[in-house]
Amino acid sequence: MASGSYKGIEYSIIQSINPRGWRWTIQVSPDRVQSGTALTQHDAKVEAFRTVDQVTAPPRCGDLDLQHYYVCIRPVKAALPSEACC
Protein backbone atom coordinates (compact mmCIF):
# COMPACT_ATOMS: atom_id res chain seq x y z
CA MET A 1 0.00 0.00 0.00
CA ALA A 2 1.23 3.46 -0.87
CA SER A 3 -0.11 6.65 0.63
CA GLY A 4 0.90 10.24 0.94
CA SER A 5 -0.01 13.78 0.13
CA TYR A 6 0.18 15.59 -3.21
CA LYS A 7 -0.60 19.32 -3.38
CA GLY A 8 -2.05 19.06 0.11
CA ILE A 9 -4.54 16.31 -0.82
CA GLU A 10 -4.21 12.87 0.77
CA TYR A 11 -4.07 9.84 -1.53
CA SER A 12 -3.75 6.09 -1.08
CA ILE A 13 -3.05 3.25 -3.51
CA ILE A 14 -3.84 -0.37 -2.67
CA GLN A 15 -3.65 -3.60 -4.64
CA SER A 16 -7.05 -4.90 -5.66
CA ILE A 17 -8.04 -8.52 -6.22
CA ASN A 18 -11.37 -7.92 -7.90
CA PRO A 19 -11.15 -6.08 -10.22
CA ARG A 20 -7.54 -7.11 -10.62
CA GLY A 21 -5.09 -4.22 -10.49
CA TRP A 22 -4.58 -1.21 -8.24
CA ARG A 23 -7.15 1.09 -6.65
CA TRP A 24 -6.37 4.75 -5.94
CA THR A 25 -8.35 7.01 -3.64
CA ILE A 26 -8.00 10.73 -2.95
CA GLN A 27 -9.63 12.68 -0.13
CA VAL A 28 -10.83 15.80 -1.98
CA SER A 29 -12.55 17.25 1.09
CA PRO A 30 -13.70 15.92 4.46
CA ASP A 31 -16.94 14.68 2.88
CA ARG A 32 -15.81 13.95 -0.71
CA VAL A 33 -13.67 11.06 -1.97
CA GLN A 34 -12.72 10.18 -5.54
CA SER A 35 -11.30 6.82 -6.60
CA GLY A 36 -10.47 4.69 -9.60
CA THR A 37 -8.57 1.63 -10.76
CA ALA A 38 -5.53 1.02 -12.92
CA LEU A 39 -3.59 -2.02 -14.12
CA THR A 40 -0.28 -1.09 -12.48
CA GLN A 41 0.71 0.71 -9.30
CA HIS A 42 2.51 3.35 -11.36
CA ASP A 43 -0.58 3.98 -13.50
CA ALA A 44 -2.71 4.26 -10.36
CA LYS A 45 -0.37 6.90 -8.95
CA VAL A 46 -0.41 8.82 -12.24
CA GLU A 47 -4.24 8.72 -12.33
CA ALA A 48 -4.48 9.86 -8.70
CA PHE A 49 -2.08 12.76 -9.30
CA ARG A 50 -3.91 13.73 -12.51
CA THR A 51 -7.19 13.84 -10.60
CA VAL A 52 -5.61 15.98 -7.86
CA ASP A 53 -4.32 18.34 -10.56
CA GLN A 54 -7.84 18.63 -12.00
CA VAL A 55 -9.38 19.23 -8.57
CA THR A 56 -6.85 21.91 -7.62
CA ALA A 57 -6.74 23.65 -11.02
CA PRO A 58 -8.14 27.19 -11.18
CA PRO A 59 -11.58 27.36 -12.83
CA ARG A 60 -11.79 27.85 -16.58
CA CYS A 61 -14.04 30.57 -17.98
CA GLY A 62 -16.81 28.06 -18.67
CA ASP A 63 -16.66 26.80 -15.07
CA LEU A 64 -16.96 30.17 -13.34
CA ASP A 65 -19.87 30.90 -11.08
CA LEU A 66 -22.25 33.66 -12.10
CA GLN A 67 -20.85 36.25 -9.66
CA HIS A 68 -17.31 35.87 -11.03
CA TYR A 69 -18.64 35.83 -14.59
CA TYR A 70 -20.09 39.32 -14.26
CA VAL A 71 -16.77 40.60 -12.93
CA CYS A 72 -14.94 38.78 -15.72
CA ILE A 73 -16.88 40.39 -18.61
CA ARG A 74 -16.48 43.99 -17.50
CA PRO A 75 -15.57 46.34 -20.37
CA VAL A 76 -11.84 46.66 -20.94
CA LYS A 77 -10.43 49.29 -23.28
CA ALA A 78 -8.13 47.89 -25.98
CA ALA A 79 -7.51 44.64 -24.11
CA LEU A 80 -4.71 42.54 -25.48
CA PRO A 81 -5.15 38.75 -25.64
CA SER A 82 -2.66 38.39 -22.78
CA GLU A 83 -4.80 40.72 -20.64
CA ALA A 84 -7.95 38.60 -20.90
CA CYS A 85 -9.49 37.84 -17.55
CA CYS A 86 -9.36 34.10 -17.96
Secondary structure, DSSP 8 states (H G I E B T S, - for coil): -EEEEETTEEEEEEEETTTTEEEEEEEEETTEEEEEEESSHHHHHHHHHHHHHHHHS---GGG--HHHHHHHT---TT--GGG---
